[in-house]
């Protein structure tokens, strides 16, 4: 009886132990991760949609539970740079997923940092499994080691491709062909043979590029004058049909590529002799650089006397100024300043240019008609007139009973303003003209007063 009872008890205990041993494992909750990089070395990889379709068929075949799908277009060369992948690792650690389904090991990582993060999650038993097309990596030493080998192999291939690409670029430079897109005036020859492409003259743009350099070197035209000439007269466009920007024009004028040399990579100090046909000579290029340095025309760096004080009477825009340096037959240089409409309101405004000397004389001629809106400025002018008259009286010795008063006639004030406009500093001229009670308007090279 007791023996039978003991046998029953042992059988029950054995059954309980066996049941515990055969308890079902934690169900795997997969996150499907698809990645595609736009880089050269991934052109043969499946697209993101193709990866998802393939893995969904695999999941259906094997009865896998896919909780979520994550996809991103980003390179896996550098660690910690993929936002979607980083979020996936956080969700695995938080327990949202415990398995990853992806097309191949290199979709997960091509760098040591991300690979280490994945293996750490497996060591901590947050990540139970990584399943790919044809392989399964569980939390076991051998399978983790194999995973690390495959991802490290992907990194090795990546690094080798980078070395090979750099070697190929150096070989291309040594043949005289600059890698990448060529400057305006040329076009890249499309060749079906790898490494046999070259750079050819653009028959439509090359002659205009040559004219640009000649106009700066021989006619002393400024960058902005060339820019307007290209925009309004030549209707010059880039290969994509867009107008050439002013910054692009200055880059063109500073590029040695046009006389046959180039630097690669940029700012590396590695210079090569190009095999392409030069558009200009080195002497012409150096003359352009000399002219640009001798008389820089960059907008906003120079201060002129009457800018922002006069309106264009033709289109209502502002009046700006620019400096021109002209070379005389004897080799001397002379400086000229011209005022003209900025053409922001109407790019085809016909208001003609006017010399600064002529503009100044016209402003002086209408001084008697102008009034000031700021009493402080007028009082300041009166004080200056008073000092000037007192100094004049002291020098002449005319004191008339010792209490002569200096009369401040309006003609005295106007005379002083004319003196300032002719002789004093730019700051004083601008202070006076910026406080006029009326507006100066330039119409047909003539200054007029407007009360509007």
C-alpha positions as CSV (number, residue, x, y, z in Angstrom):
1,X,0.0,0.0,0.0
2,X,2.7,2.4,1.0
3,X,4.8,1.3,-1.9
4,X,2.0,2.0,-4.3
5,X,1.5,5.5,-2.8
6,X,5.2,6.2,-3.1
7,X,5.2,5.1,-6.7
8,X,2.2,7.4,-7.5
9,X,4.0,10.3,-5.8
10,X,7.2,9.8,-7.8
11,X,5.3,9.5,-11.0
12,X,3.5,12.8,-10.4
13,X,6.7,14.5,-9.4
14,X,8.5,13.2,-12.6
15,X,5.6,14.4,-14.7
16,X,5.8,17.9,-13.2
17,X,9.5,18.1,-13.8
18,X,9.1,16.8,-17.3
19,X,6.3,19.4,-17.9
20,X,8.6,22.2,-16.7
21,X,11.4,21.0,-19.0
22,X,9.1,20.9,-22.0
23,X,7.4,24.3,-21.3
24,X,7.1,26.3,-24.5
25,X,9.9,28.9,-25.1
26,X,9.1,32.7,-25.2
27,X,7.3,33.3,-28.5
28,X,9.5,35.3,-31.0
29,X,8.1,38.7,-32.0
30,X,9.9,39.8,-35.2
31,X,10.6,43.3,-36.5
32,X,11.2,43.2,-40.3
33,X,14.1,45.6,-41.1
34,X,14.8,46.6,-44.7
35,X,17.6,49.0,-45.6
36,X,18.9,50.4,-48.9
37,X,21.8,52.8,-49.5
38,X,22.1,55.0,-52.5
39,X,25.8,54.6,-52.6
40,X,27.8,53.1,-55.5
41,X,28.6,49.8,-53.7
42,X,24.9,49.0,-53.2
43,X,23.6,49.3,-56.7
44,X,23.2,45.5,-56.9
45,X,21.3,45.2,-53.6
46,X,17.6,44.6,-53.6
47,X,15.3,47.6,-53.3
48,X,13.5,48.1,-50.0
49,X,10.2,47.0,-51.4
50,X,11.8,43.8,-52.9
51,X,13.4,43.0,-49.5
52,X,10.1,43.4,-47.7
53,X,8.3,41.2,-50.3
54,X,10.9,38.4,-50.1
55,X,10.9,38.4,-46.2
56,X,7.1,38.5,-46.0
57,X,7.0,35.3,-48.1
58,X,9.6,33.8,-45.9
59,X,7.6,34.7,-42.7
60,X,4.4,33.2,-44.2
61,X,6.2,30.0,-45.1
62,X,7.8,29.6,-41.7
63,X,4.9,30.9,-39.7
64,X,6.8,33.9,-38.2
65,X,5.0,36.6,-36.2
66,X,6.0,40.0,-37.6
67,X,5.0,42.7,-35.2
68,X,6.3,45.7,-37.1
69,X,8.2,46.7,-40.3
70,X,11.0,49.3,-40.3
71,X,12.7,50.6,-43.4
72,X,15.2,53.3,-44.1
73,X,17.5,54.6,-46.9
74,X,20.8,55.2,-45.2
75,X,24.4,53.9,-45.4
76,X,25.6,51.5,-42.7
77,X,29.3,52.4,-43.0
78,X,29.4,54.6,-39.9
79,X,28.0,53.5,-36.5
80,X,25.1,55.3,-34.8
81,X,24.1,57.2,-37.9
82,X,20.9,55.4,-38.8
83,X,17.9,56.8,-36.9
84,X,15.5,54.0,-37.8
85,X,18.0,51.3,-36.8
86,X,18.8,53.1,-33.5
87,X,15.1,53.2,-32.7
88,X,14.8,49.5,-33.5
89,X,17.6,48.7,-31.0
90,X,15.8,50.8,-28.3
91,X,12.5,48.9,-28.9
92,X,14.3,45.5,-28.7
93,X,15.8,46.5,-25.4
94,X,12.4,47.7,-24.2
95,X,10.9,44.3,-25.0
96,X,8.7,45.4,-27.9
97,X,10.6,42.9,-30.2
98,X,12.9,40.0,-29.4
99,X,13.8,39.0,-33.0
100,X,14.9,40.7,-36.2
101,X,14.0,39.5,-39.7
102,X,16.2,41.0,-42.5
103,X,17.4,40.1,-46.0
104,X,21.1,39.7,-45.2
105,X,23.5,40.3,-42.3
106,X,25.0,43.3,-44.0
107,X,21.5,45.0,-43.9
108,X,22.0,45.1,-40.1
109,X,25.6,46.3,-39.9
110,X,28.6,47.2,-42.0
111,X,30.5,48.7,-39.0
112,X,31.9,47.5,-35.7
113,X,29.9,49.9,-33.5
114,X,26.4,48.8,-34.7
115,X,27.5,45.1,-34.7
116,X,28.7,45.4,-31.1
117,X,25.3,46.9,-30.1
118,X,23.4,44.0,-31.7
119,X,25.6,41.3,-30.1
120,X,25.3,43.0,-26.7
121,X,21.5,42.8,-27.0
122,X,21.9,39.1,-27.7
123,X,24.2,38.6,-24.7
124,X,21.7,40.3,-22.5
125,X,19.0,38.0,-23.9
126,X,16.9,40.9,-25.2
127,X,17.5,39.7,-28.7
128,X,16.7,36.0,-29.2
129,X,17.2,35.6,-32.9
130,X,18.3,37.3,-36.2
131,X,16.9,35.6,-39.2
132,X,18.0,36.3,-42.8
133,X,17.3,34.7,-46.1
134,X,18.8,31.3,-45.6
135,X,20.4,31.7,-42.2
136,X,19.3,31.9,-38.5
137,X,21.5,33.4,-35.8
138,X,20.5,32.5,-32.3
139,X,22.0,33.5,-28.9
140,X,24.7,30.8,-29.0
141,X,28.5,31.4,-29.2
142,X,29.0,29.7,-32.6
143,X,26.1,31.5,-34.2
144,X,27.0,34.9,-32.8
145,X,30.6,34.4,-33.9
146,X,29.4,33.5,-37.4
147,X,27.2,36.7,-37.4
148,X,30.2,38.8,-36.5
149,X,32.3,37.2,-39.2
150,X,29.7,37.9,-41.9
151,X,29.2,41.5,-40.8
152,X,33.0,42.0,-40.5
153,X,33.4,40.6,-44.0
154,X,30.9,43.2,-45.3
155,X,32.9,46.0,-43.6
156,X,36.1,44.6,-45.1
157,X,34.5,44.7,-48.6
158,X,33.3,48.2,-47.9
159,X,36.7,49.4,-46.9
160,X,38.4,47.7,-49.8
161,X,35.9,49.4,-52.2
162,X,36.8,52.8,-50.7
163,X,40.5,52.1,-51.2
164,X,39.9,50.9,-54.8
165,X,37.7,54.0,-55.6
166,X,40.4,56.4,-54.4
167,X,43.1,54.5,-56.4
168,X,40.8,54.7,-59.5
169,X,40.3,58.4,-59.0
170,X,44.1,59.0,-58.7
171,X,44.7,56.9,-61.9
172,X,42.0,59.0,-63.7
173,X,43.7,62.3,-62.6
174,X,47.1,61.0,-63.7
175,X,45.5,60.5,-67.2
176,X,44.5,64.1,-67.1
177,X,40.7,63.6,-66.6
178,X,39.2,65.5,-63.6
179,X,36.7,63.2,-61.7
180,X,33.1,64.5,-61.3
181,X,31.1,67.0,-63.2
182,X,33.2,69.3,-65.4
183,X,32.8,73.2,-65.4
184,X,30.7,75.2,-67.7
185,X,32.2,75.3,-71.2
186,X,32.8,71.6,-71.2
187,X,30.8,68.4,-71.0
188,X,31.6,64.9,-69.8
189,X,31.9,62.4,-72.6
190,X,29.8,59.3,-72.1
191,X,31.7,56.2,-72.9
192,X,30.5,52.6,-72.7
193,X,34.0,51.5,-71.7
194,X,34.7,52.0,-68.0
195,X,37.6,54.4,-67.4
196,X,37.6,55.6,-71.0
197,X,35.4,58.7,-70.6
198,X,36.9,62.1,-71.2
199,X,36.0,65.8,-71.1
200,X,35.1,67.6,-74.3
201,X,34.5,71.3,-75.3
202,X,30.9,72.5,-75.2
203,X,30.6,74.2,-78.6
204,X,27.7,76.3,-77.4
205,X,29.2,77.6,-74.2
206,X,33.0,77.5,-74.6
207,X,33.2,80.6,-76.9
208,X,31.1,82.6,-74.4
209,X,33.3,81.5,-71.5
210,X,36.3,82.7,-73.4
211,X,34.6,86.1,-74.0
212,X,34.0,86.4,-70.3
213,X,37.7,86.1,-69.5
214,X,38.6,88.5,-72.3
215,X,36.1,91.1,-71.2
216,X,37.5,91.1,-67.6
217,X,41.1,91.1,-68.7
218,X,41.0,93.5,-71.6
219,X,37.9,95.6,-71.1
220,X,38.2,95.7,-67.3
221,X,34.6,94.8,-66.9
222,X,33.5,93.9,-63.3
223,X,31.8,90.7,-62.3
224,X,28.4,92.4,-62.0
225,X,28.8,93.9,-65.5
226,X,29.6,90.5,-66.9
227,X,26.6,89.0,-64.9
228,X,24.2,91.6,-66.5
229,X,25.7,91.0,-69.9
230,X,25.2,87.2,-69.6
231,X,21.7,87.6,-68.3
232,X,20.3,90.4,-70.5
233,X,22.3,90.2,-73.8
234,X,23.6,86.7,-74.2
235,X,20.8,84.9,-72.3
236,X,23.5,82.5,-71.1
237,X,22.3,79.4,-69.2
238,X,23.9,76.4,-67.5
239,X,23.7,72.9,-68.9
240,X,20.5,72.4,-66.9
241,X,18.9,75.5,-68.5
242,X,19.3,77.7,-65.4
243,X,20.8,81.2,-65.3
244,X,24.4,81.4,-64.0
245,X,24.5,82.8,-60.5
246,X,27.0,85.6,-59.6
247,X,28.8,83.3,-57.2
248,X,29.1,80.7,-60.0
249,X,30.6,83.4,-62.3
250,X,33.3,84.3,-59.8
251,X,34.1,80.6,-59.3
252,X,34.5,80.3,-63.1
253,X,36.9,83.3,-63.1
254,X,39.0,81.6,-60.4
255,X,39.2,78.1,-62.0
256,X,42.6,77.1,-63.5
257,X,40.7,74.3,-65.2
258,X,40.1,76.6,-68.1
259,X,43.8,76.9,-69.0
260,X,44.4,73.2,-68.5
261,X,45.2,72.4,-64.8
262,X,43.0,71.1,-61.9
263,X,43.4,70.2,-58.3
264,X,41.9,67.0,-56.9
265,X,40.7,66.7,-54.2
266,X,39.9,70.3,-53.7
267,X,42.3,72.1,-51.3
268,X,44.5,69.0,-51.2
269,X,47.5,70.6,-53.0
270,X,47.5,67.8,-55.6
271,X,47.6,69.4,-59.0
272,X,47.3,67.6,-62.4
273,X,47.8,68.6,-66.0
274,X,44.5,68.1,-67.8
275,X,44.1,66.2,-71.1
276,X,41.2,68.4,-72.1
277,X,41.5,71.3,-74.6
278,X,42.1,74.7,-72.8
279,X,39.6,77.5,-73.5
280,X,42.0,80.3,-72.5
281,X,45.8,80.7,-71.9
282,X,47.4,80.9,-68.5
283,X,48.5,84.5,-69.2
284,X,44.9,85.5,-69.8
285,X,43.8,83.8,-66.6
286,X,46.5,85.6,-64.6
287,X,45.5,88.9,-66.0
288,X,41.9,88.3,-64.9
289,X,43.1,87.5,-61.4
290,X,45.2,90.6,-61.3
291,X,42.4,92.8,-62.4
292,X,40.0,91.4,-59.9
293,X,42.5,91.9,-57.1
294,X,43.5,95.4,-58.2
295,X,39.9,96.6,-58.4
296,X,37.6,94.3,-56.4
297,X,33.9,95.0,-57.1
298,X,32.2,92.8,-54.5
299,X,28.8,94.2,-53.7
300,X,28.5,96.0,-50.4
301,X,32.2,96.4,-49.6
302,X,32.5,100.0,-50.9
303,X,30.7,103.0,-49.5
304,X,29.5,105.6,-52.0
305,X,28.3,109.1,-51.4
306,X,24.7,109.0,-52.6
307,X,23.6,105.4,-52.5
308,X,20.2,104.6,-50.8
309,X,19.4,108.4,-51.0
310,X,18.0,108.6,-54.5
311,X,15.1,106.8,-56.2
312,X,14.8,105.9,-59.8
313,X,12.1,108.0,-61.5
314,X,11.6,105.5,-64.3
315,X,10.7,102.3,-62.4
316,X,10.6,103.4,-58.7
317,X,13.6,101.3,-57.7
318,X,16.7,102.3,-55.8
319,X,19.8,103.9,-57.2
320,X,23.1,102.2,-56.6
321,X,26.7,102.9,-57.6
322,X,29.7,101.0,-59.0
323,X,33.3,101.8,-59.5
324,X,35.1,101.3,-62.8
325,X,38.9,101.4,-63.4
326,X,39.8,102.2,-66.9
327,X,43.3,101.8,-68.4
328,X,44.4,104.7,-70.5
329,X,46.7,104.3,-73.6
330,X,49.7,105.5,-71.5
331,X,49.1,102.6,-69.1
332,X,47.7,104.7,-66.2
333,X,44.5,103.8,-64.4
334,X,41.7,106.2,-63.7
335,X,38.8,105.6,-61.3
336,X,35.2,106.4,-62.3
337,X,32.0,106.1,-60.3
338,X,28.7,105.6,-62.0
339,X,25.2,105.7,-60.5
340,X,22.3,103.7,-62.0
341,X,19.1,101.9,-61.2
342,X,19.4,98.6,-59.3
343,X,16.8,97.1,-61.6
344,X,15.2,95.1,-58.8
345,X,11.7,96.5,-59.6
346,X,12.1,96.2,-63.4
347,X,15.1,94.2,-64.7
348,X,14.7,96.0,-68.1
349,X,14.7,99.6,-66.7
350,X,16.1,102.0,-69.2
351,X,17.3,104.7,-66.8
352,X,20.8,105.6,-68.1
353,X,24.0,105.7,-66.1
354,X,25.3,109.0,-64.7
355,X,28.8,110.0,-63.5
356,X,29.2,110.9,-59.8
357,X,30.7,114.3,-60.6
358,X,27.7,115.2,-62.8
359,X,25.3,114.0,-60.1
360,X,27.0,116.0,-57.4
361,X,26.8,119.2,-59.4
362,X,23.0,118.7,-60.0
363,X,22.4,118.1,-56.3
364,X,24.3,121.3,-55.4
365,X,22.3,123.3,-57.9
366,X,19.0,122.4,-56.2
367,X,20.3,122.9,-52.6
368,X,18.4,126.2,-52.4
369,X,15.1,124.4,-52.9
370,X,15.5,121.6,-50.3
371,X,14.2,121.6,-46.7
372,X,15.0,119.4,-43.7
373,X,12.6,117.2,-41.8
374,X,14.9,116.9,-38.7
375,X,15.2,120.1,-36.7
376,X,18.2,118.7,-34.9
377,X,20.2,118.4,-38.1
378,X,19.2,121.9,-39.1
379,X,20.3,123.3,-35.7
380,X,23.6,121.5,-36.0
381,X,24.1,123.1,-39.4
382,X,23.3,126.5,-38.0
383,X,25.9,126.0,-35.2
384,X,28.5,125.1,-37.8
385,X,27.6,128.2,-39.8
386,X,27.8,130.3,-36.7
387,X,31.3,128.9,-35.8
388,X,32.4,129.5,-39.4
389,X,31.2,133.1,-39.4
390,X,32.7,133.9,-36.0
391,X,36.0,132.5,-37.2
392,X,35.8,134.6,-40.4
393,X,35.1,137.7,-38.4
394,X,38.0,137.0,-36.0
395,X,40.4,136.6,-38.9
396,X,39.2,139.7,-40.7
397,X,39.4,141.8,-37.5
398,X,36.0,143.4,-38.1
399,X,34.3,143.6,-34.6
400,X,32.2,146.8,-34.9
401,X,32.1,148.0,-31.2
402,X,33.0,144.6,-30.0
403,X,29.5,143.0,-30.0
404,X,28.9,142.1,-33.6
405,X,26.4,139.4,-34.0
406,X,26.8,136.8,-36.7
407,X,23.6,136.7,-38.6
408,X,22.4,133.3,-39.6
409,X,20.8,134.0,-43.0
410,X,19.3,131.1,-45.0
411,X,21.8,131.8,-47.8
412,X,24.6,131.2,-45.3
413,X,23.1,127.8,-44.4
414,X,22.7,126.8,-48.0
415,X,26.2,128.0,-48.8
416,X,27.6,125.8,-46.0
417,X,25.6,122.8,-47.3
418,X,27.1,123.3,-50.7
419,X,30.6,123.5,-49.1
420,X,30.0,120.2,-47.3
421,X,28.7,118.5,-50.4
422,X,31.8,119.5,-52.3
423,X,34.5,119.1,-49.7
424,X,33.6,117.2,-46.5
425,X,33.6,113.5,-45.6
426,X,31.1,111.0,-47.0
427,X,29.5,110.6,-43.5
428,X,28.6,114.4,-43.3
429,X,27.2,114.4,-46.8
430,X,25.0,111.4,-46.2
431,X,23.8,112.9,-42.9
432,X,22.6,116.0,-44.6
433,X,21.0,114.3,-47.6
434,X,19.3,111.6,-45.5
435,X,17.4,114.3,-43.6
436,X,15.8,116.0,-46.5
437,X,12.1,116.8,-46.2
438,X,11.6,115.7,-49.8
439,X,13.0,112.8,-52.0
440,X,15.6,113.0,-54.7
441,X,14.5,111.3,-57.9
442,X,16.8,110.5,-60.8
443,X,14.9,110.6,-64.2
444,X,16.7,110.7,-67.5
445,X,20.0,111.5,-65.9
446,X,18.4,114.6,-64.1
447,X,17.9,115.0,-60.4
448,X,14.5,116.3,-59.3
449,X,12.8,116.9,-56.0
450,X,9.7,114.9,-55.1
451,X,7.5,115.4,-52.1
452,X,6.0,111.9,-52.3
